[in-house]
Each structure stands twice: as C-alpha cells, then as structure tokens.
Amino acid sequence: MSELTIFRLDGRVALVTGAGGLLGFEHSAALIESGAHVVLTDLNEQVLQKNIDRLRAQFGADCCTPHAMNVTSEQSILDAATALSAAGRRIDILVNNAAIDPKVTAEPGVKESSRLENFDLASWNLQVSVGLTGAFLCAKVFGTRMAQDGKGGVILNIASDLSVIAPDQRLYRQDGRADNDQPVKPVTYSVIKAGLVGLTNYLSTYWADQGVRANALSPGGVYVGQNDAFVGRLTNLIPMGRMAQPNEYRGIVQFLCSDASAYMNGQNIVMDGGRSAW
C-alpha cells in the first residue's frame, strides 16, 4: 500500500454522531475527502440538514446520508443500525462526537448556575447522558456488529484537551462580578471528556482480537469568532499563540480512521497547539 492510498477510505462507511455541529461537519468532511460514505446523525434534524446541504454542495449528492438518531436512547441507536443494515450500509468507522458543550456565558447579576456549588443534577444527567453514555451506547451497538462479522472497524471518540488538563477558569472571568458569582466551565465537561478517554482504553482491548480498535482525539480550542478578551487570554496559554481553525483537525481524523494508523490502539491524541505541554 502506497503512502497516499494508506489514508484512503474508499468503500467504507463512517457514522458520525452530533454531525449537525461545527466539528461534526469537519469530521464528516475529512472522512468524505478520504473516500468514505458518511452517515451523519443528530437529534436536531434541522441543523443536520444544513450540514448535509453544505457537504453535498462540496462533494456531491452521494457523499453522505442523514439519519435522525438520539444517542441517549439505545432503542433509537438499534433502530438506526437495523435501518442502515437493511440499506446495505455496514458501519466500518464510528466517530462518537455528540456532546452538549455548555458555553460559558451569563448575564451580570444572575447567580451563576455553572459553578459547582450551584450545578443542578438535571444538567449533570443530561450532559453526561449525551456526551458519555451516548458514546457507550453507540460503541455497544455498532462496535458489537464490527466485531461479530469478523471485518473489524474503528471507533474514534472525540474528547478534549480538558481530558488531560483542568479548565483554567480565569479564561471566563467577567469584570465587576464577585468571585462566587463568576462563570466557569462546568464540571460535566471535564468528567465527560476524561470518561471518553477511559472508555477508549476499555474498548481498545475488548475487541482487539476481532479487529476493532479504538482511539481518542482531544482537540484544543477552535476559533469561531469568540470575543477578543477570551481569545487573548486563551492564546496566551498556547505555545503556538493561536487557537485552531475548524478544518485543522481533518488530517488527524483521516489518520486515525484509516489504515495509516492500523497499529495505533488505545491512544488519546492531544492536538492543542501545545497548551497541555505547559
């Protein structure tokens, strides 16, 4: 296999969860660029269709298929797997990308609900059910099928640099607010992303002898027009002096999902411009 073709995914089918989001689009585009047919899944069909339209405009009508799926419902995932199998689409690659990313915003004078002492159980349960339980359920359903038919496959869990470092809550401080009223990155984000790395380790050994390998990707912050104060604080923590552009993770997704990484298993690839090295 040549250096170029080893990255190709022609004839393979990838399923991306949370594909209606920013990185869901980029991960899907990366896989399509390498020749895979991508099944884009999301609970929000409206945002999903926008990404489908963008991808088809760029890569052609046959590049991808939309499928509504609720990652918190095992029955919804089983229904999707059954429907895809009936349509002749065997999932070779699973990208667990679905998450609720709580944005750190708050109006002055409002008691900050993201703080640990105020964080409610309902928010914990919802965010964990999407970001971590959803990845477990999708791996259970689709990973089992990868292992059972003898063809193997790839599971890629999308974590975060906050899987290996703590949030720097100074990034989110707002002038004129008391310390106990400052917004913070909530506890769920770190717990979910670290949990995904643990899930990756578990999966990497569970079906390894049946050809299923699992790795995690931990991206750093992506620049999407955030306010200058936040960007300035964050870039000061990054040796490269900037946030990532949305499309800069395409290459690593292609590597991790292709035969180029055939002997990589159970790893968490931290790609954060060097932030976690400081």
Stockholm file with secondary structure:
# STOCKHOLM 1.0

chainA/1-278         MSELTIFRLDGRVALVTGAGGLLGFEHSAALIESGAHVVLTDLNEQVLQKNIDRLRAQFGADCCTPHAMNVTSEQSILDAATALSAAGRRIDILVNNAAIDPKVTAEPGVKESSRLENFDLASWNLQVSVGLTGAFLCAKVFGTRMAQDGKGGVILNIASDLSVIAPDQRLYRQDGRADNDQPVKPVTYSVIKAGLVGLTNYLSTYWADQGVRANALSPGGVYVGQNDAFVGRLTNLIPMGRMAQPNEYRGIVQFLCSDASAYMNGQNIVMDGGRSAW
#=GR chainA/1-278 SS CCTTGGGCCTTCEEEETTTTSHHHHHHHHHHHHTTCEEEEEESCHHHHHHHHHHHHHHHCGGGEEEEECCTTCHHHHHHHHHHHHHTTCCCCEEEECCCCCCCCCCCTTSCCTTSGGGCCHHHHHHHHIIIIIHHHHHIIIIIHHHHHTSCCEEEEEECCGGGTSCCCGGGGCCTTCCGGGCCCCCHHHHHHHHHHHHHHHHHHHHSGGGTEEEEEEEECCBCSSCCHHHHHHHHTTSTTSSCBCGGGGHHHHHHHHSGGGTTCCSCEEEESTTGGGC
#=GC SS_cons         CCTTGGGCCTTCEEEETTTTSHHHHHHHHHHHHTTCEEEEEESCHHHHHHHHHHHHHHHCGGGEEEEECCTTCHHHHHHHHHHHHHTTCCCCEEEECCCCCCCCCCCTTSCCTTSGGGCCHHHHHHHHIIIIIHHHHHIIIIIHHHHHTSCCEEEEEECCGGGTSCCCGGGGCCTTCCGGGCCCCCHHHHHHHHHHHHHHHHHHHHSGGGTEEEEEEEECCBCSSCCHHHHHHHHTTSTTSSCBCGGGGHHHHHHHHSGGGTTCCSCEEEESTTGGGC
//
